[in-house]
Amino acid sequence: MHKIKPSQIIALIIAIILYILSMFFGFYIVSGDSMEPSFYNGDEGVYLKGRYANVKEGDVVLVHDPDTDEGIIKRCIAVGGDT
């Protein structure tokens, strides 16, 4: 019978943790200067995946642009019911 080495167990645990984290978190790089001075071109960040209905004015959101198939980072300036 093949004995499992401690380094194999550690590698397996790390792989499982990274897989689980990739289900909930994503990575992005800011492209452009429209969010300055909060975010600069080339800034890197991590975002929480999912859809949220509780977006408030002033929140920063990452949305998918179907034309370019990329994420766009923007600040929410109005919410439903604002006139």
GROMACS elastic network, one bead per residue, 0.5 to 0.9 nm:
[ bonds ]
;  ai    aj funct       b0    kb
    4     7     6  0.84139   500
    4     8     6  0.65840   500
    4     9     6  0.72579   500
    5     8     6  0.52869   500
    5     9     6  0.66452   500
    5    10     6  0.89069   500
    6     9     6  0.51036   500
    6    10     6  0.62578   500
    6    11     6  0.86365   500
    7    10     6  0.50729   500
    7    11     6  0.61161   500
    7    12     6  0.85839   500
    8    11     6  0.50486   500
    8    12     6  0.61228   500
    8    13     6  0.86054   500
    9    12     6  0.50871   500
    9    13     6  0.61734   500
    9    14     6  0.86334   500
   10    13     6  0.51136   500
   10    14     6  0.61731   500
   10    15     6  0.85900   500
   11    14     6  0.51637   500
   11    15     6  0.61450   500
   11    16     6  0.86809   500
   12    15     6  0.50762   500
   12    16     6  0.62078   500
   12    17     6  0.86462   500
   13    16     6  0.51646   500
   13    17     6  0.61896   500
   13    18     6  0.86419   500
   14    17     6  0.51264   500
   14    18     6  0.61331   500
   14    19     6  0.85553   500
   15    18     6  0.51988   500
   15    19     6  0.61365   500
   15    20     6  0.86788   500
   16    19     6  0.51053   500
   16    20     6  0.62082   500
   16    21     6  0.85983   500
   17    20     6  0.51931   500
   17    21     6  0.61091   500
   17    22     6  0.85910   500
   18    21     6  0.50723   500
   18    22     6  0.60872   500
   18    23     6  0.87907   500
   19    22     6  0.51687   500
   19    23     6  0.66330   500
   20    23     6  0.53194   500
   20    24     6  0.70284   500
   20    25     6  0.88860   500
   21    24     6  0.54057   500
   21    25     6  0.58253   500
   21    26     6  0.84905   500
   22    25     6  0.52608   500
   22    26     6  0.64143   500
   23    26     6  0.80194   500
   23    49     6  0.76562   500
   24    47     6  0.85537   500
   24    48     6  0.59395   500
   24    49     6  0.52945   500
   24    50     6  0.77063   500
   25    46     6  0.66173   500
   25    47     6  0.55645   500
   25    49     6  0.53547   500
   25    50     6  0.89434   500
   26    45     6  0.84634   500
   26    46     6  0.55953   500
   26    47     6  0.52423   500
   26    48     6  0.64128   500
   26    49     6  0.64135   500
   27    44     6  0.74563   500
   27    45     6  0.58321   500
   27    47     6  0.62820   500
   28    43     6  0.84269   500
   28    44     6  0.58357   500
   28    45     6  0.54155   500
   28    46     6  0.62666   500
   28    47     6  0.75446   500
   28    71     6  0.77800   500
   29    41     6  0.79199   500
   29    42     6  0.57424   500
   29    43     6  0.56373   500
   29    45     6  0.63782   500
   29    46     6  0.88969   500
   30    33     6  0.83070   500
   30    35     6  0.87323   500
   30    39     6  0.71510   500
   30    40     6  0.67193   500
   30    41     6  0.52493   500
   30    42     6  0.51400   500
   30    43     6  0.52358   500
   30    44     6  0.63191   500
   30    45     6  0.80022   500
   30    72     6  0.81407   500
   30    73     6  0.73144   500
   31    34     6  0.87764   500
   31    40     6  0.79573   500
   31    41     6  0.50469   500
   31    42     6  0.60444   500
   31    43     6  0.80468   500
   31    72     6  0.83409   500
   31    73     6  0.87738   500
   32    35     6  0.77387   500
   32    36     6  0.88600   500
   32    40     6  0.73138   500
   32    42     6  0.78911   500
   33    36     6  0.55696   500
   33    37     6  0.84146   500
   33    39     6  0.76843   500
   33    40     6  0.59044   500
   33    41     6  0.55245   500
   34    37     6  0.86820   500
   34    39     6  0.83849   500
   34    40     6  0.82988   500
   34    41     6  0.86780   500
   34    74     6  0.82496   500
   35    38     6  0.58419   500
   35    39     6  0.52757   500
   35    40     6  0.67176   500
   35    41     6  0.84933   500
   35    73     6  0.77363   500
   35    74     6  0.69073   500
   35    75     6  0.78075   500
   36    39     6  0.51085   500
   36    40     6  0.54672   500
   36    41     6  0.82028   500
   37    40     6  0.66236   500
   39    42     6  0.85764   500
   39    43     6  0.64315   500
   39    44     6  0.89873   500
   40    43     6  0.55399   500
   41    44     6  0.89194   500
   47    62     6  0.79574   500
   52    55     6  0.66276   500
   55    58     6  0.86257   500
   55    59     6  0.64533   500
   55    60     6  0.86993   500
   55    61     6  0.82345   500
   55    76     6  0.77065   500
   55    79     6  0.75378   500
   56    59     6  0.56373   500
   56    76     6  0.70023   500
   56    77     6  0.84189   500
   56    78     6  0.77605   500
   56    79     6  0.66343   500
   57    60     6  0.88245   500
   57    75     6  0.79588   500
   57    76     6  0.52135   500
   57    77     6  0.52165   500
   57    78     6  0.54429   500
   57    79     6  0.63138   500
   58    75     6  0.58791   500
   58    76     6  0.51797   500
   58    77     6  0.58945   500
   58    78     6  0.81136   500
   59    74     6  0.84924   500
   59    75     6  0.56557   500
   59    76     6  0.53998   500
   59    77     6  0.81029   500
   60    73     6  0.69556   500
   60    74     6  0.56596   500
   60    76     6  0.61405   500
   61    72     6  0.81148   500
   61    73     6  0.57250   500
   61    74     6  0.55118   500
   61    75     6  0.61187   500
   61    76     6  0.70122   500
   62    71     6  0.60743   500
   62    72     6  0.54144   500
   62    74     6  0.64515   500
   62    75     6  0.87868   500
   63    70     6  0.83993   500
   63    71     6  0.54005   500
   63    72     6  0.52549   500
   63    73     6  0.65094   500
   63    74     6  0.79005   500
   64    67     6  0.89605   500
   64    68     6  0.86368   500
   64    69     6  0.67250   500
   64    70     6  0.58207   500
   64    72     6  0.61921   500
   64    73     6  0.89816   500
   65    68     6  0.57554   500
   65    69     6  0.54597   500
   65    70     6  0.54992   500
   65    71     6  0.59263   500
   65    72     6  0.66164   500
   66    70     6  0.72346   500
   66    71     6  0.89039   500
   67    70     6  0.80779   500
   68    71     6  0.84521   500
   76    79     6  0.74211   500
   78    81     6  0.84840   500
   78    82     6  0.61836   500
   78    83     6  0.85355   500
   79    82     6  0.58477   500
   80    83     6  0.86643   500
